[in-house]
Amino acid sequence: MSCGFRRSFAHSAVRDLEVALVFPPDVAFASMEVKGFAGDKLAAAFHSARMLMGARFILPTSYGFNDGRLKDIPVGMEILHKDANFSEKLVDCLMK
């Protein structure tokens, strides 16, 4: 917030979509382990919602690069792997 970002949090995928439709984000972050709705499914929902198509969707994950759970991520959605360089990657991502 001190860098000028507005933040919104939701604790379920349905609420994520509600918040995003009311306050369309420039960028959205979601975990692969969202309650009742995996992050890849949420990414697909964001990707298919016309008014959210301009938002970058970033999926921070500790899953490996070749993990099968990441194979269904829609084109254009970014995966941010949690590794030793995660902090630097996150800053780079926010700077874009």
C-alpha positions in Angstrom: 0.0 0.0 0.0 2.9 2.4 0.7 3.9 1.9 -3.0 0.5 3.0 -4.2 -1.1 -0.4 -4.6 -4.7 -0.9 -3.6 -5.1 -4.4 -2.1 -8.2 -6.6 -1.8 -8.3 -9.9 -0.1 -10.9 -12.7 -0.4 -10.9 -16.0 1.4 -12.8 -18.0 -1.2 -12.8 -18.3 -5.0 -16.3 -17.1 -5.4 -15.5 -14.0 -3.2 -12.4 -13.5 -5.3 -14.5 -13.2 -8.4 -17.0 -10.9 -6.7 -14.3 -8.5 -5.5 -12.6 -8.6 -8.9 -15.8 -7.8 -10.8 -16.6 -4.9 -8.5 -13.0 -3.6 -8.3 -11.3 -4.8 -11.5 -7.7 -5.4 -10.7 -4.6 -4.6 -12.7 -3.0 -7.8 -11.3 -4.4 -10.7 -9.3 -2.5 -13.2 -7.2 -4.1 -16.5 -6.1 -2.8 -19.7 -4.5 -3.2 -23.1 -6.1 -4.8 -24.1 -2.8 -7.8 -21.7 -2.7 -10.7 -23.2 -0.6 -13.0 -25.2 -2.8 -11.5 -24.0 -6.0 -7.9 -24.6 -7.2 -5.9 -21.6 -8.4 -5.7 -22.9 -11.9 -9.5 -23.0 -12.1 -9.7 -19.5 -10.7 -7.1 -18.4 -13.3 -9.4 -19.9 -16.1 -12.4 -18.0 -14.7 -10.5 -14.7 -14.7 -9.3 -15.4 -18.2 -12.8 -16.1 -19.5 -14.5 -13.0 -17.8 -14.4 -10.3 -20.4 -14.0 -7.4 -17.9 -11.1 -9.2 -16.2 -9.2 -10.1 -19.4 -6.9 -7.1 -19.1 -5.7 -8.1 -15.6 -2.5 -10.0 -15.1 -3.1 -13.2 -13.1 -0.2 -14.5 -11.1 -0.1 -17.9 -9.4 2.6 -18.1 -6.7 3.3 -21.8 -6.1 5.8 -24.1 -4.6 5.0 -26.8 -7.1 7.9 -27.8 -9.4 8.2 -26.5 -13.0 7.1 -29.9 -14.4 4.3 -30.6 -11.9 1.2 -31.9 -13.6 -1.0 -29.7 -11.6 0.3 -26.7 -13.5 -0.4 -28.0 -17.0 -3.9 -26.6 -17.2 -2.9 -23.0 -16.5 -4.5 -20.8 -19.3 -2.2 -19.1 -21.7 -1.1 -15.7 -20.5 -1.4 -16.6 -16.8 2.0 -16.3 -15.0 3.4 -18.8 -12.6 5.6 -17.4 -9.9 7.6 -20.3 -8.4 8.5 -20.1 -4.7 12.2 -20.8 -4.6 15.3 -19.1 -3.2 14.8 -16.1 -5.5 11.0 -15.7 -4.8 11.4 -12.3 -3.2 13.3 -10.9 -6.1 10.8 -12.4 -8.6 7.9 -10.9 -6.7 9.5 -7.4 -6.7 10.2 -7.8 -10.4 6.6 -8.9 -11.0 5.2 -5.9 -9.1 7.5 -3.5 -10.9 6.1 -4.6 -14.3 
